[in-house]
Amino acid sequence: MGLLSFLGSRAERPSLQLYGKLPIAKDYLRVGCGEGSGRALREWLDGTFGSTREGGRPLVLSEGLRFFGQGEDGPLQGAIEPSTDAGGHRTFPFVVFVERRAQRLAKDVDEGVLVEAERVWRLLRTVRDECCAATDGMQLLARQRGREFDLTQDDSALFDTNDFDVWIETLWPDEGRAGLDDVLAGVADVAARRPNGPFRLPLVRECPMREQVVGWIRALRVLGALTDSKVPTVYFPGRSMVASIEPACAVLGGRPLGAREVDWIVAGPDEDLGEGDFASGSRGPSSADSEEGGAPERFLTALTGAAGRSVVPRAEPPAYPRLPPSG
């Protein structure tokens, strides 16, 4: 085996998979999802969004989310959107995704800022738009079945990076860096008892999302909060291109979300999910522009450095003098 193949540089051509409801059909629409991680995702969706809760309330996704991970057999990457069937009688999300090569996706997280993943999300957005424009379910399925994506193309597009100080000021306007330190200390405390989460962490909605997500991943790894997988499970919203006071958050875990953990991606920003939730509460909009084509290490190094400083070695128990034997 050649060196390039060993490093995961072989051509990656994942097949499109999709599942869920759209207003053009009464039935579920499905491409793939018959085995491995794709089937597990379909069953997870059926067992959560496809069932009703106490009081007959359906589970409803409030906004579209990007995601990766969420697979035991192989990591998935995709987008999940709130949707309904024909006539709006039943809510159920619509998901488009591919199964990725774990080593390659992990490298995109560890050594970059999800640049290759961004290309995948853009391809999937095109698929989603085509599906939404279809006139009926049969037309949609005929067009999308058997579709593959070529991920060997080079993507030299510039990315945006965050100003760390502005990011801090936006998320913690009163506490400043002490606010971040409190979150990191809280994550470390939870991770000591319950590693791999899930964790819900704040984002600035109108700032570059990918770098914020990668920053949180690396910080959580420093804190020992993500230990089970090379590719964590992550859900996060897309970036808003206009100023917004709507809070945003990322959900991260070391393993796929289970049926009882679906609340982590559907709960509102003011709902307290308990231990591991550090994103409750409103945040204000950012007042500064991002830097196009800048070096992401500025933001990533600052965030992981803050995480490293919050790791305090455990003190050794005091040594007490030994008492002489009695009697």
VOGU-3710 file (C-alpha; in Angstrom, 3 decimals, decimal comma):
1> mgllsflgsr> 0,000/0,000/0,000  1,402/3,384/-0,963  1,989/6,216/1,455  -0,802/8,368/0,020  -3,269/5,522/0,366  -2,142/4,899/3,929  -2,766/8,539/4,770  -6,302/8,364/3,459  -5,725/10,265/0,224  -7,456/7,702/-1,990
11> aerpslqlyg> -10,513/8,850/-3,866  -13,573/9,114/-1,692  -16,897/8,760/-3,511  -19,676/8,503/-0,928  -23,191/7,661/-2,063  -26,075/9,999/-1,366  -28,609/8,888/1,220  -31,774/10,705/2,233  -34,767/10,090/4,434  -37,809/11,880/5,766
21> klpiakdylr> -40,873/13,861/4,782  -41,453/16,611/2,239  -44,703/18,396/1,321  -44,693/16,738/-2,123  -45,564/13,292/-0,756  -47,602/11,617/1,957  -45,149/8,753/2,448  -41,585/8,745/3,714  -38,962/9,426/1,051  -35,888/7,240/1,188
31> vgcgegsgra> -32,668/6,674/-0,733  -30,191/4,272/0,851  -30,476/4,029/4,659  -30,641/0,239/4,411  -27,501/-0,772/6,257  -24,784/0,361/8,641  -24,807/3,888/10,003  -27,403/5,018/7,456  -29,892/2,451/8,703  -29,091/3,324/12,328
41> lrewldgtfg> -29,816/6,993/11,598  -33,139/6,122/9,948  -34,167/3,996/12,924  -33,116/6,748/15,323  -35,248/9,272/13,440  -38,226/6,899/13,419  -37,880/6,231/17,129  -37,688/9,901/18,051  -39,339/12,241/15,546  -41,650/9,463/14,361
51> streggrplv> -43,221/8,929/17,776  -45,368/11,149/19,978  -44,540/12,207/23,480  -46,586/12,411/26,627  -49,732/14,394/25,879  -49,583/13,475/22,184  -47,020/16,129/21,345  -44,786/15,365/18,340  -41,094/16,124/18,483  -40,355/19,130/16,265
61> lseglrffgq> -37,005/20,401/15,048  -36,939/24,198/15,340  -34,261/24,906/12,681  -32,025/23,230/10,155  -28,745/21,796/11,433  -25,555/20,547/9,924  -24,084/17,435/11,503  -21,298/14,896/11,349  -20,510/11,764/13,333  -23,743/10,073/14,520
71> gedgplqgai> -22,605/6,648/13,301  -21,148/3,565/14,965  -20,156/1,727/11,778  -18,870/4,844/10,014  -19,222/8,594/10,526  -22,014/10,368/8,691  -22,108/13,931/7,425  -25,246/15,727/6,439  -27,985/18,232/7,102  -31,299/17,786/8,866
81> epstdagghr> -34,185/20,179/8,212  -37,626/20,555/9,792  -40,345/19,437/7,374  -43,831/17,971/6,986  -45,703/15,603/4,707  -48,213/16,619/2,029  -50,890/18,811/3,560  -48,813/19,480/6,641  -50,552/16,714/8,590  -47,414/15,299/10,163
91> tfpfvvfver> -44,107/16,890/11,049  -40,968/14,899/10,408  -37,496/16,111/9,427  -35,885/15,660/6,029  -32,260/14,503/6,091  -29,664/14,347/3,320  -26,311/12,783/4,144  -23,365/10,635/3,126  -21,180/8,187/4,998  -17,633/9,517/5,221
101> raqrlakdvd> -14,264/7,864/5,565  -13,413/8,234/9,253  -9,695/8,918/8,835  -10,262/11,602/6,239  -13,001/13,396/8,173  -10,936/13,230/11,369  -8,005/14,840/9,550  -10,297/17,616/8,320  -11,226/18,305/11,960  -7,779/17,873/13,495
111> egvlveaerv> -5,665/19,696/10,912  -8,107/22,123/9,320  -11,419/23,832/9,878  -13,704/21,388/8,035  -12,773/22,772/4,620  -13,477/19,495/2,824  -16,600/19,009/4,916  -17,831/22,403/3,771  -17,647/21,202/0,172  -19,761/18,183/1,128
121> wrllrtvrde> -22,352/20,371/2,849  -22,583/22,568/-0,250  -23,145/19,517/-2,454  -25,836/18,294/-0,075  -27,476/21,714/-0,067  -27,785/21,431/-3,852  -29,455/18,050/-3,410  -31,823/19,457/-0,805  -32,788/22,313/-3,118  -33,439/19,866/-5,952
131> ccaatdgmql> -35,589/17,720/-3,670  -37,619/20,713/-2,531  -38,146/21,736/-6,164  -39,360/18,283/-7,239  -43,006/18,058/-8,224  -43,611/14,604/-6,767  -41,906/11,891/-4,768  -41,336/9,517/-7,678  -39,522/12,204/-9,664  -37,347/13,007/-6,662
141> larqrgrefd> -36,346/9,393/-6,034  -35,610/8,721/-9,707  -33,248/11,691/-9,848  -31,384/11,052/-6,582  -30,976/7,259/-6,487  -27,457/6,039/-7,222  -25,913/9,493/-6,893  -22,269/9,716/-5,770  -20,032/12,647/-4,856  -16,413/13,039/-5,913
151> ltqddsalfd> -14,422/14,466/-3,006  -11,034/14,448/-4,751  -11,323/17,989/-6,077  -9,124/20,618/-4,510  -10,941/23,426/-2,742  -8,776/26,523/-2,399  -11,603/28,868/-1,403  -10,839/31,264/1,420  -12,500/30,791/4,743  -13,356/33,300/7,448
161> tndfdvwiet> -11,889/33,272/10,919  -13,115/34,735/14,182  -11,738/37,508/16,324  -11,318/35,784/19,682  -11,779/38,907/21,803  -14,967/39,906/19,961  -16,240/36,338/20,264  -15,689/36,480/24,036  -17,318/39,897/24,322  -20,361/38,748/22,342
171> lwpdegragl> -20,999/35,577/24,311  -20,098/36,907/27,753  -20,577/40,704/27,601  -20,498/41,110/31,386  -18,080/38,410/32,515  -15,587/38,573/29,636  -12,961/35,827/29,721  -14,129/34,783/33,159  -17,344/33,624/31,484  -15,401/31,326/29,154
181> ddvlagvadv> -13,284/30,084/32,048  -16,437/29,170/33,985  -17,759/27,179/31,017  -14,469/25,336/30,544  -14,229/24,538/34,249  -17,803/23,271/34,157  -17,068/21,047/31,167  -14,017/19,591/32,904  -16,090/18,893/36,013  -18,813/17,105/34,040
191> aarrpngpfr> -16,269/15,208/31,934  -14,641/13,794/35,057  -17,936/12,060/35,907  -19,553/11,633/32,491  -17,056/11,853/29,626  -18,265/12,074/26,027  -21,299/14,173/26,853  -23,392/15,277/25,225  -22,471/18,907/25,777  -24,285/22,001/24,523
201> lplvrecpmr> -22,022/25,010/23,997  -22,697/28,566/22,784  -21,969/29,913/19,318  -22,177/33,389/17,797  -24,737/32,940/15,045  -23,420/35,538/12,604  -19,740/34,606/12,953  -17,953/31,805/11,048  -19,424/28,593/12,427  -16,937/25,953/11,345
211> eqvvgwiral> -14,058/27,507/13,223  -16,163/27,911/16,362  -17,160/24,239/16,184  -13,600/23,014/15,628  -12,457/25,243/18,479  -14,972/23,665/20,860  -13,981/20,157/19,699  -10,319/20,800/20,400  -11,071/22,471/23,732  -13,220/19,524/24,847
221> rvlgaltdsk> -10,472/17,110/23,901  -7,993/19,057/26,015  -10,461/18,799/28,901  -10,893/15,032/28,473  -14,521/15,469/27,452  -14,303/13,663/24,086  -12,501/10,344/24,334  -14,536/7,652/22,559  -14,091/8,474/18,884  -11,737/10,078/16,391
231> vptvyfpgrs> -14,795/11,728/14,852  -17,168/13,141/17,470  -20,885/13,634/16,917  -21,658/17,320/16,326  -24,828/19,261/15,421  -24,810/23,002/14,740  -26,787/25,607/12,747  -25,605/27,413/9,656  -24,145/30,888/9,873  -26,466/33,882/9,727
241> mvasiepaca> -25,300/36,517/7,274  -27,196/39,322/9,023  -26,996/40,562/12,603  -29,119/38,426/14,890  -29,940/38,347/18,577  -31,053/34,735/18,291  -28,728/32,522/20,355  -27,088/29,549/18,699  -25,386/26,481/20,063  -23,470/23,368/19,098
251> vlggrplgar> -24,191/19,929/20,509  -21,114/17,724/20,819  -20,587/14,199/22,077  -18,088/11,391/21,886  -20,691/8,959/20,572  -23,943/9,107/18,558  -26,929/10,660/20,283  -29,358/8,078/21,627  -33,146/8,178/21,609  -33,234/9,808/25,046
261> evdwivagpd> -30,735/12,475/23,966  -32,669/13,883/21,012  -33,766/16,801/23,228  -30,253/18,170/22,909  -30,920/19,172/19,297  -34,580/20,187/19,610  -34,606/22,101/22,905  -34,917/25,872/22,772  -32,030/28,103/23,876  -33,775/28,983/27,143
271> edlgegdfas> -34,472/25,369/28,089  -32,018/24,037/30,647  -31,029/20,487/29,751  -29,130/19,975/32,970  -25,611/18,669/33,363  -23,556/19,382/30,261  -25,680/22,281/29,008  -23,612/25,471/28,906  -25,570/27,308/26,206  -28,809/28,323/27,945
281> gsrgpssads> -29,648/32,020/27,810  -29,642/34,763/25,191  -26,578/36,343/23,635  -26,248/39,588/21,758  -25,157/40,093/18,153  -21,537/40,581/17,217  -20,494/44,082/16,264  -17,283/43,219/14,420  -16,569/41,806/10,999  -14,754/38,510/10,510
291> eeggaperfl> -11,349/38,326/8,840  -11,457/36,750/5,381  -8,602/34,401/4,630  -6,980/34,924/8,023  -5,102/32,313/10,018  -7,519/30,189/12,067  -4,768/29,382/14,564  -5,364/32,748/16,203  -8,834/31,753/17,328  -8,231/28,020/17,728
301> taltgaagrs> -4,988/28,471/19,650  -6,596/30,985/21,986  -9,557/28,714/22,748  -7,529/25,525/23,219  -5,002/27,490/25,264  -7,788/28,665/27,571  -8,926/25,052/27,913  -5,400/23,968/28,779  -5,119/26,583/31,500  -8,377/25,422/33,050
311> vvpraeppay> -7,046/21,894/33,578  -5,801/21,927/37,162  -3,814/18,891/38,313  -5,495/17,078/41,161  -3,805/17,735/44,463  -2,236/14,797/46,270  -4,002/13,915/49,532  -2,194/15,255/52,607  0,175/12,862/54,340  -0,782/12,326/57,956
321> prlppsg> 1,674/10,971/60,550  1,149/7,334/61,328  -0,029/6,696/64,879  1,706/4,081/66,988  -0,226/0,845/67,464  -2,544/0,896/70,464  -2,409/-1,476/73,444
//
